[in-house]
Structure formats: C-alpha cells, structure tokens
C-alpha cells in the first residue's frame, strides 16, 4: 500500500545566484534562502537539463554495454549508454540521439521505464531510463571527451553483476533492474 501526503514548501528563496554554467547546460547556483527554521542561509544547487540512460538489447538478445573512464572518480566503469539532454529536449529523442552517438545504435522498439531525480538534496537533475529492443550497432560518433568501448553481454550475466555489486554505476543498476521487471512482465 502506498501513502501520499502533501507537504508545503517550508523554504523561501530570497535570490537565486548562478555562479557557473558550462556548455553542457550544467549550472551551479548558491541561493540566498530562508530555512524552514526561519534563518537566513545559503543553499548550493547543481542544475542540468537532465539525462537519459538506455538499456539496449541487440537483435541477438544481448545487452550492449559501454566501458569508459570517468574523470571525476578516476575509475573505469561498465555502463549502459547515457546522454545529457539538451534544454527542453524530449527524453525519447535524447535517448535515440545518445544511443546513435555512443554505439551507433538504432532501434524501432523503445519502452519508457520511468524517471527519477538524481541526488535531490543537492541537485536538480532528472533522469529518464529507456529500454531499446532489437538494437543494431553501427559506427559511433563519440564526443572529444569520450573513449568508449562497446561490449555485449547476456542479460542474466549483467543482472548477476548488478545484484553482486560488480557494477558501480547507479544508472546501470537501476536500468537493468527496471528492464528485468519489464521483460518478465511482458514475455
């Protein structure tokens, strides 16, 4: 059973202070606020137009994963393809664009697995997850900051990696779990 209740906004924004913006649409602000306790303060927020992640399953039924180095944590990750959205962009269009850019992938069978908010205590970034079936792989068009290697896996192997904490990327974990649920319900 789910319970819902309304909570009024106990915060007051006095002024939004944007202090940084990059070419990918990320913005950092340090707002002047009145806290729920009625005190003046600051609240730092990272904003983004959002992102999409896609669980791509090839025409042979294998999950197409990407392996790449992530600069902020100085580590290589095995992930599902992901893409930053452009401001106002339709999530499905962004997912299709991202799949094409990262793996040269195309599909005519897309399923929306849902959306979520990333780090909602400090960030205003909404993510969307899609499942793409019967994906064909072509030539990728990676950005200058990317060096992506494509790898194919049996779905159950990737699922076991997620369950056994062999995958560190949360988008991949969530995407694989949602895809498994969708596929089991829609056999």
N, C-alpha and C positions, 0 to 999 in steps of 0.2 A: 504494500500500500504506500502511495506517495502522499505526502502532506505539503501543501503550499500555504504560504502566508505572505502578506505584504509587509515590506519594511520601507519606511520612508527614508529619504536620504538625510542622514544626520550631519553631513559635511556641507560647508559653504565654500565655494570657490570665490576668492576675492579677485584674483588675477591669474591668468594663465601666462606663464613666462617661458616661451620657446627659446632654448639655448643652443640647439644644434639640429641640423637636418642634413641627410645625405641624399645621394642620387637615387637610392632605392626606396625612398619615401619614409624612411625611419626618422622620427622626430623625438627629441628629448626635451622635456619641459620640467621646470621646477616651480610649481604653483604656490602662490600665497593662498593659504586656506584658514578657515576657522574649523577646528577639530570638533568631533562630537562632544568633547568636554567643554567647548566654548572658548578654547585658547587659540591664539594666533600661532600659525606654524607654516611649514613648507612640506610639500609632497612631490616627490620626483616620480615622473611617469614616462615610460618609453612607449611611443605610439608607432603603429605601422598600418599600411593599408590591408594587412592580413597576408595569409599564405594558404597554399593548398598542398596536400600530400596525396599521392595516388598509389594504391596497391595495384600494380599492373600484372596481369596474368596473361602469359603468351598463348598463342594458338595451340601450343603443345601442352598447355596446362601448368607451366612452371611460373613461379614468381620471379619477376625481373627486379633485381636489386642493384643499387649503385654503391660503390665503395669510394669514399673520398676523405681527404684530410680536412678537419675542421680547425681553423686557426685559433678561435677563442679558447678552446680547451686543449689544443696541441695534441690531437689524437685522430687516428683514422677511424671512420665509422662505416658500418654496413647499414644502409638505409633504403627506404622506399623513396622514389623520386619526389622532390618537393620544390616549390617555386613561390617566390614572393609575388603577391598580386600587385597590379597597378591600381592606383586610386580609382575607385568606382567600378572596377572590372568585375564581371560576372565570375563567380568561383569556378564554374564548369569550364568556361573559356580559358581561365588561367591554368586550370589543371591540364587541359588539352595542349596549351602552349608549352607548359612546363615539361610534359611528357615528350613532346617533339624536340624541345631544346636539349634535354638531358640524355635521352636514349634514342632519339629519332623515332619514337614510338607513336603509333596511331591505333585508334580503336573506334568502333561504332557502337560499342556496348558499354555505356557508363552508368554507374549507380552511385548516388549520393549516400554516403554512410554517416553523415552528420557533421556538426560543427562544435567547436569548443573555444574557450578563452584560455590563452596561454598566460600563466603567471599573473592572474588577475589582481593580485595585491600590489603589483608594481608596473604592470604593462597593460596597454590597451591594444591587444593583438588577437584577432580572431582567426582561428584555423579551420579549414574545411578538409574533409577526407573523402576521397572517391575510390571506387573500385572500377578498374577498366579491364574488360574481358576480351579475349581474342586479340591481344595486342601484337602488332607486328613491329619488329625492331629495324630501324634504319640508321642513317648517319646522324649523329648528334651535332648540335650547334652550341657547344659549351661557351660560357662566359669566360673572360680572361682570368677570372679568379678561381676557375674550376679546373680540376683534373679528375675526371670521373671515369671509373672503370665499371663496366656493366657485368653482372654475374647472374646466372639463372639457378634457381633452387626449387626443389619440390616443396609444395606448400607446407606439408607436415613437418619438414625439416626446419623451415623458418619459424613455424609455430612453436616447435620444441625449443628453438633458440630463444624465442621471446619468453616462454614460460620458465626457462632455466637461466634467465638473465645473461644471455650471451649477446644480446642486442642492447646497446646503451641508448639509442635514440628513442625518445618518448613517442614521437610521431609514428615511427615504425611500429613500436609496440602497440599503440592504440589502433593503428590502421590494420595490422594483422589480426588483432582480436576482433575488431568490428567486421572485417572481411570474413573471418571464420564463421562468426554468428550469421552473417547474411547468407553465405554459401550453404550453411547447414539448413537454414530456414527455407531456402529457395532451390532445393535439389530437385 
